[in-house]
Amino acid sequence: PNDYYNYGGISRPVEVQFLQSPLFVRHVHVVTEQDGDAWRARLVAVLRNLGAETTAAMRVTLADASIETGALHCPSGDTEVELDLAPTGINAWSPDSPTLYLLDARVQQDGAVIDDWRDRIGFRTVNVQGQSILLNGSAVFPVGFNRHEDHPDYGCAIPIDVMQQDLAHFRAMNCNAVRTSHYPNDERFLDLCDEKGFLVWEENHARGLDIDRMRHPRFRDQCEACNEEMVREHFNHPCIIMWGLLNECESGNEEGAAMYHEQIDQLRALDHSRPVTFASNRYTTDRCQGMVDICSWNVYSRWYWDLDPKEDLNDLIARMEPVGMAGRPLIISEFGAGALPGYHDPVRRAKWSEERQAEILDELLATYLDHPRISGLFIWQYCDVRVDETLAPGRPRCMNNKGVVDEHRRPKRAYEVVKQHFGDQRS
């Protein structure tokens, strides 16, 4: 049981590749580095050989630069090849200018191409400096939504026109970012974020697990596999500016913190070019704030508890700064309120009315956007989503109703509130 619905079946595109040779390109990962106006691309290519030991050459082209290797010795299994390219005239990737370049890698034997591999990359850097998140050396402030892959007509098998509609809503509400709660997303959605210039927090598939469930004998290896596949397959998407893991799991005791440490170390080993974060709700016990590059908190002031949002946030900061959060960027990774679509109560403004949701988000956004300690915001959530029936007593309609649009993408009153606040912030 989960706070979103676990659909079965094949829900994303599948392809079958027929190989001309047992030797092929498994992937090419690209890390881009900036030196003044010049850019350099550091590439790691993995050639996989399903047959006997052999030799081959490789040619890689990116923008206006090319490089060709000499003969490469390729035993059975994987062979790693490191290459550097320094193309000229590069336009950096950013939300305002999401420029993409084609990477083309070809493997040759006896003068014939036996396999090729293509991807699109953007030249950009992401790092953390003090309490700021830097993109290409300048501070960036992500504002946007948590988004589930869920739709009443398609389940989690979202067609590309719905993905485009979702991002059109994001743009209309002046968002620049999205969090892929709580699993790696469909690669076509990431392709669209690359093209349209949205910043993405992508995270592994683990949500709200207490220590007993984290002790399950499959927990560690499933998380390890998910992390490895997520980073390997999505490495080259410039839109992804941070990796996340273990949303609202047990970060508040020694055993759980050790598991966080393992996975944070794994993500950094897989990719040193992006910061790592996780969303916590262990408000008094969290032990992991010093492990991550960006600290992130799920805070539901005015919804699950009726506390002044500024006082609530300041109390959290006061508790967590001394135990590792000091000097790091702070993102409010979830905040919001629920509303049943079409339920209006302009007089009492009762909970679950569209008026109450809009009122709460108005107060929260005004507070957080004005707070000097905040480095980014992700509203919970973009659209209403189906949940498991075991959660029905707290989830009317068997839906998580905290979307600012309903499950069919029809705006609630909070839509215009978000649009106004994020527009003011960006201007």
N, C-alpha and C positions, 0 to 999 in steps of 0.2 A: 504493500500500500504506500502511495506517495501523494504529495500535494500537487501532482500533475498525473496524467494518465499514461500508463505503460502500454502502448499499442504493440501488437504483434505483427509478424509478416515482414515482407520486404518493403521498406518505406523510403528508400533512396535509390537513385540510379545505380545499376550494376552493369559492368561491361566485362567482356571476355576478350583477352588479347591473345592472338596467335603469333608465336615467335618464329622468326626466320632462322634464329640461331639460339643455342642454349645460353649465349652471352648477351646480356641486355642491360640497359640503364635502369637501376632500381629507383634512384632519385638523384636530384642535384639540389643541395641546399645553398642558399646565397645569403651572406651577411654583408650589408653595405656600410661603408665608413666614409665620413666626410672630413676633408682637410681644406678649410677655407671654401673656395668655390669648386674644388676638385672632389671627385668621388672615386672610390675604389670598391670593387666587389670581390669578396673572398668566397670562393666556391669549394664545397666538398661534394664530390660526385661518388656515388656508390655503384659499381658494376657488379652484377650478380651473374655467376656462372653456374648453370645447372648441369654442365657436362664436365668433360675432362679438361685438364690444364691447357691453356692456350695463350696466345698473345693477340693484342689488338691496339689500335690507336684511337684517340678521341679528339674531336674538334668541338669547341664551344664558342658560340657567338652571343654577345649581349650588347645591345645598342650598336655603337660603331666599332666595338672592339672584338677581336677574335684571338683564340689561342689554340694551338694544336700540340698534343703531346707526342713524344716519341713512342716507341713500342712499350706497351704496358704488359707486364707479366700477370696473368689472371688465373690463379689456381681455382679449383672448385670452391664455391662459396662466394663471399663478398670481398671485393677489392676497393679500397678507399683511395680516391685521387684528389689532391688539393691543388687548386689553381687560383691565380690572381688575375683580375682584369681591371683596366683603368680606362673606361670609356670617357669620351669628352662630350661637352655640350649637354650635360644631364640636367633635367628639371626635377627637383626634389618632389617626392610624393607628400601630399598634405591634404587635409579636408578641403581646402580652398583650391587645390590644384592636384587632383589625384592622377598624376601621370604614371603610366605603366609602360614597361619595356618587355619585349619578347626575348626569352632565353631559349637558345636552341643548342642541344647537345647531341652529337652523332658519333656512333662507334663504327669504326671501319676495320675490315680485314681484307687484305689483298686488294686494296683500292675500292672495295665495294662497301656501301653503307649497310650494316646488318641490323641496326636499331637506332631509333632517335627518341628524344624526350624533350618536350617543350613545356614551358610554363611562363607566366607573366610575373614580373617582380616590379617593385617600386623602390627607388632609392630614398631611404629615410633612416634616421637613427632615433632610438627611444632610450632614454635613461632617466634616472632620478637624481635630483640635486636638492638636498635639504628636504623641504616640504613641497617641492614642485616636481611635476612630471614634465619632462622636456621632450619635445618632438622637433628634431632637426635643430637642437640647441635652444629653442624658445619654449617658454612655458605654455602648456595646453591644459584646458579645463574641460574634461569630458562631462557632458550632460546628456542624459538619454534614459533608456528604459531597459529593464529586464524583459526578455522576450522568450516565450515558449514556442516551440514548433507544434501548434495545435490549431485545428480548424474544424467546425462541425461537419463540413462536407468532405474533408480529406483526412481527418485524423492528424497524424504527424507527417504524412506524405504530402508536404506542402508543394503545390505547383509554383512555377517560377513567376506567374503573373500575380499570385498572392504575395510572394516575397517582394515583388516590385511595389505592390500596393502598400505593404507595410512600411517600406522605406520611404515611400511618398508621404505617408502620414508622419513619419519621423521628421522629414524635411519640413513639412508644413508646420510642425510644432517646434521648429528651430532646434532640433536635437542634432548632436554631432557624434553620438556614441550609442552602443548597444552592448549589453552583457548577454552571453549565450547561456542563460540559466536553463537547466543545470547539467549541460552535456555539450560535447563538441557538436557544432552545427553542420548542416548540409553544405557541402563545398560550393554549391551554386549560390547560396546566400552570401558566403564569404567573397565569392567572385563579384557579386553585386556591390558589396561594401567596398571592395578594392576600387571598383569603377566609379562609385559615387562619393567616395571620400569619407566614409563613416569609420570611426575608431571602434575597435572591438576588444572586449575582454572575453576571451574564450576559456572555458574551464572544463575539468574532467567530470565524470558522471558519479558523483557521490553527494548525497544531500541528507542532512538532518539525522545522521547516524549517532546513536549513543555508543558508549564503550562496549557494551555487550555485542552489538551488531558489528562493530569494528574488529572484534575478536573472531569473527567468523573465519573459518580456515581459507575461504576464497577471497576475502576482502583485500589483502595486500597484493596478491598477484593480479586480481582484476583491475585494481587501481593502477598498478604498474603498467599493465598492458594498455589501458586506456590512455595514460599519459604518453606512453611511447608512440602509440598510433596517432594521437592528436597532434603531437609536435612533428612527427615524421611527415604526415600527410599535409599539414597546413602551414609548415614552416615558412614558405615563401609569400604568404599573404601579407602585404604591407599594412593592411587594415588592422591586423592583430597587434596591439601594443602592449598586452600583458597576458600572462598565463595565470589561470586560477585553479583552485583545487578545493575539495572537501568542504563544500558549503555547509555551514552550521553543524559540523561534526564536533566530536568531543575534543576540543582543544584546551580543556580546563583541568585535565589531570596528567600525571607524568606519563602514563602509558599511551594516551591519545596524542600527547605532544610529541612523543618519540615517532609516532607514525606520520605526523605532519612533517617532522624534520626529515624523515626518509624521502618523502615525496617531493618536498621542496628541493632537496639536494638532487633528486633525479631530474626534475624539470630544469634546474640550472645546468646540469651536465648535458642534457639534451640540447639546450639553447641558452647560451650566455648573453644573447643580444637583447633579451626582453626582461623586464621586471616580473616578479612573481608576487601574487597576492592570494588571499582567501577571505571569504566573508564570514565573520564570526558573530555569534549571538551569546557567547559566554561572557556576560557583561561584568561579572565580578571575579571570574576564575581564570580567564584566558592566560595561557603560558607561552603563546607563540608569536606575540607581536614583534619580538626582536628577531625573528627568523626571516621575515618577509621584507621586500623592498617597499611595498605599499600596504598600509594598514586599511582594512575595510570592515565596516560594521553595518549590520542589519538592525535598524532602529525604528520602532513603530509607535512613537509618541502620538498621542491623541486617538490611537485606534485600539491597540491591545491594552494600553494603559493611558490614563488621562493625565499626562504630565506635560508641563510647559516644555516645548521642544528645545528651547535654548538652554534652560536649566538642565534638562535631561542630557543633552549633548555635552554640556560643560562638566557635568558629574562624570560621564563616561571618560572624557579626556583626562580629568583629574585622576581617575583610577588607573588608566592604562598608560599614561605618559611615563610614570616611574618604572613600569615593567616592560619597556621595550618600544613603546610607540613614539617616544619623543624624537623629534628631528626627522620624522618620516612623513611622506604624504598620507593624508587621511581622506578616504572616500566613504560616503554614505552609500552603501551598495544596495540597500533596500529600505524603502520607506513608502508609506502610502495608506490608503483606506479603501474599503469596499463600497460598491454601489450596485444595487440590482437595476439592470437596464429598464428605463421607463418608470421606475418608482420615484415619484416626486412628493416632497413634503416641504413646501416653502415656508410653512409656519413653524412647526417644531424642528425642522431640519434633523429628523431622527437618523440614527445610524442605519445604513443601507440605502438611504435616499441619495439621489444624485447630488442634491444640494449639500448634504453633509460631506460627501467625498470631495466636492469642489472646495468647500470651506476649509477642510483639513489640509488638502494639498496646497491651497493658497497660503496658509500659515506656515507650513513646513518649508515650502520653497522660499518664501520671503526670509525665513530664519536662516536656512542653510546657505543660500546664495550670498547672504550678508556676513557670514561667519568667516573670520580670517584664517581659521585652521583648516577649512575644507578645501580639498583639491579636486573633487569630482562628485557627481551625483547620478545615481541610477534609480529611477522610480520603479516601485513594484506596483503594477506592471503594465505592459503595453495593452494586451487583450485578455479578456476573460478566457479561462481554460478549464477543461474538464478535469475532475479529480476522481480518485477512487471513492466508492460509496461508503467505505468505513469512515470517511471524513465528513459525511453529510451533515451531522448535527451542527458543525461550525461552518459549513460551506453550503448555503442555500443553492438550490438547483443542481447539487452535486457539481458545482463550479467554484473555482477560485475567482471571485467577482471583483478583484481589485484592479481590473483593467480600466484604462481611461477610454478604451473602446470596448464594445462587447465582442462576443466570439465571432460575429459576422463583420466586425470592423466598423460598426456604427458608433460614432462618437457619443460619449456622455458629456455632461456639463464640464467635467474636469479637463476635457480636451482643450478648451479655450483658455483655462487657467494656466495650464502648462505652456501653451503657445505664448502667452503674454510674458510669463516669467523668464522662460528661456530666451525669448526674443530680447528682453531687456538686458539679460546677462551677456548675450553675444554682442549687442551693440555697445 
